Amino acid sequence: MPNRIFHFAARRDLAEVIQVVESNHSLKYVVYGMSDHPEYDVYNSLLDYPMLGTAEGDQYVACTIMNIFPREAEIKLRTVPQRRGGVKYLIDPMENPCSMIIRLGGVYEEGVLIHGETATTYSTDDLGTKLFHAFARQIRKRFRKVHEFWVGKEAEELYRKGWRLTQSKHRSTDYDLKFPE
């Protein structure tokens, strides 16, 4: 069973968590996803990712996922045969149990903040679990718990200005996160 927490976070919220975790852990980051080529970009700090704090999709499931590894870890690619022939390459937690993931979420457009997630997924390795706990500890320390979500200070400011904190831009506002009064 994966460890996971769901959060609403704007760039400043994520940056605070990342700075503390990176000051205590030497990490590297790779975007999760399929590729036609076995090459991939490695970020030595998540703060270097240009879209940090921006939801690249209009719903939670379409947002960027970053694989997070200890800096010294060897990254293993999984080849995925394609029905029409050939293969795609995937860097995922299944082949890299020392890793964890963060689905970034963030600002999709003016007035809409999509939630993210921090999780271990397939991690059976102590390193992946330790990394998750390092991120989760900082999120819990800096964010406010509202129902099943952790909400960063900047995200809460946006909510107070009337922004939607939601899973999907297209979902009814009835499903948006509402703060208790």
C-alpha positions in Angstrom: 0.0 0.0 0.0 1.5 3.3 -1.0 2.1 6.2 1.4 0.4 9.3 0.0 -0.8 12.7 0.9 -2.8 15.1 -1.3 -2.1 18.8 -1.3 -3.0 22.2 -2.7 0.2 24.2 -3.3 1.2 27.2 -5.3 4.9 27.8 -6.3 5.9 29.5 -3.0 4.4 26.7 -1.0 6.3 24.0 -2.9 9.5 26.0 -2.9 9.5 26.2 1.0 9.1 22.4 1.3 11.7 21.7 -1.4 14.3 24.0 0.0 14.2 22.3 3.4 14.1 18.7 2.0 17.0 19.5 -0.4 19.1 21.0 2.4 18.9 17.6 4.2 18.9 15.2 1.2 20.9 15.1 -2.0 18.3 14.4 -4.7 17.7 14.4 -8.4 14.4 14.6 -10.3 13.1 13.2 -13.6 9.7 13.8 -15.2 7.6 10.6 -15.2 6.3 9.6 -18.6 6.9 7.6 -21.8 9.5 8.6 -24.3 10.5 7.4 -27.7 14.2 7.7 -26.6 16.1 6.4 -23.6 17.5 9.9 -22.8 16.0 12.0 -20.2 16.5 15.4 -18.4 17.7 15.3 -14.8 17.0 18.2 -12.5 19.4 18.5 -9.5 16.8 20.7 -7.8 13.1 20.7 -8.2 13.3 24.5 -8.0 15.0 24.3 -11.4 11.9 22.8 -13.0 10.4 25.8 -15.0 6.8 24.8 -14.5 6.9 24.4 -10.7 3.7 25.7 -9.3 1.9 25.5 -12.6 -0.6 22.7 -13.4 0.2 21.6 -16.9 -3.1 19.9 -17.2 -6.7 21.0 -16.5 -7.2 18.2 -14.0 -5.3 16.3 -11.4 -4.6 13.2 -13.5 -3.1 15.4 -16.3 -0.6 17.2 -14.1 3.2 16.5 -14.3 4.6 13.8 -12.1 8.2 14.0 -11.0 10.2 10.9 -10.0 12.4 11.8 -7.0 15.7 9.8 -6.5 18.6 9.9 -4.1 21.3 11.7 -6.1 23.6 8.6 -6.1 20.8 6.2 -7.3 21.1 4.6 -10.7 18.0 5.3 -12.7 16.5 2.3 -14.4 14.5 2.5 -17.6 11.6 0.2 -18.3 11.0 -0.7 -21.9 7.3 -0.9 -22.8 6.5 -2.8 -26.0 4.0 -1.1 -28.3 1.2 -2.9 -30.1 2.2 -1.3 -33.4 5.8 -2.3 -32.9 8.8 -0.8 -31.3 9.2 0.2 -27.7 8.7 3.3 -25.5 10.9 4.1 -22.5 9.6 4.8 -19.0 11.3 5.9 -15.8 8.9 4.8 -13.1 8.9 3.8 -9.5 8.2 0.2 -10.4 11.7 -0.2 -11.6 13.2 2.3 -9.1 12.0 1.3 -5.7 14.3 3.8 -4.0 12.3 6.6 -5.5 9.1 8.4 -4.8 6.9 10.7 -6.8 5.3 14.1 -6.5 2.4 15.1 -8.8 2.9 18.8 -8.9 -0.5 20.3 -9.5 -0.6 24.1 -9.1 -2.2 27.1 -10.9 -3.9 26.0 -14.1 -5.3 29.4 -15.0 -6.5 32.5 -13.2 -8.9 31.4 -10.5 -8.1 27.6 -10.6 -5.7 25.7 -8.5 -5.4 21.9 -9.1 -4.3 19.7 -6.3 -1.1 17.6 -6.2 0.1 14.5 -4.5 3.2 13.2 -2.8 3.5 9.4 -2.7 5.8 6.3 -2.6 3.7 4.3 -5.1 5.7 1.1 -5.6 8.5 1.8 -3.1 9.6 -1.2 -1.2 12.9 0.4 -0.4 13.7 2.2 2.8 15.2 5.1 0.8 11.9 5.8 -1.0 10.0 5.6 2.2 12.5 7.9 3.9 12.2 10.4 1.1 8.4 10.4 1.3 8.5 11.0 5.0 10.9 13.9 4.6 8.5 15.6 2.1 5.4 14.7 4.1 6.9 16.0 7.3 7.6 19.4 5.7 4.2 19.5 4.1 2.5 18.7 7.4 4.6 21.3 9.2 4.0 24.1 6.8 0.5 23.4 5.4 -3.0 23.4 7.0 -5.1 20.2 7.0 -8.5 20.8 5.5 -10.5 17.6 5.2 -8.3 15.1 3.4 -6.0 17.8 1.8 -3.0 19.7 3.1 -3.2 23.4 1.9 -0.2 25.6 1.6 -0.3 29.3 2.8 -0.2 30.7 -0.7 -2.9 28.3 -1.8 -5.0 29.4 1.1 -4.5 33.0 0.2 -5.8 32.2 -3.3 -8.8 30.4 -1.9 -9.6 33.5 0.3 -9.5 35.6 -2.9 -12.2 33.3 -4.4 -10.1 30.8 -6.3 -11.2 27.3 -6.8 -9.2 24.5 -5.1 -10.2 21.6 -7.3 -9.4 18.3 -8.8 -10.5 19.4 -12.3 -11.4 22.7 -14.0 -14.4 20.9 -15.5 -15.8 19.5 -12.4 -18.8 21.1 -10.6 -17.8 23.6 -8.0 -19.8 21.4 -5.6 -16.7 19.2 -5.4 -14.2 22.0 -4.8 -12.4 22.1 -1.5 -14.3 24.2 1.0 -12.7 25.5 4.2 -14.8 25.1 7.4 -16.0 28.4 8.7 
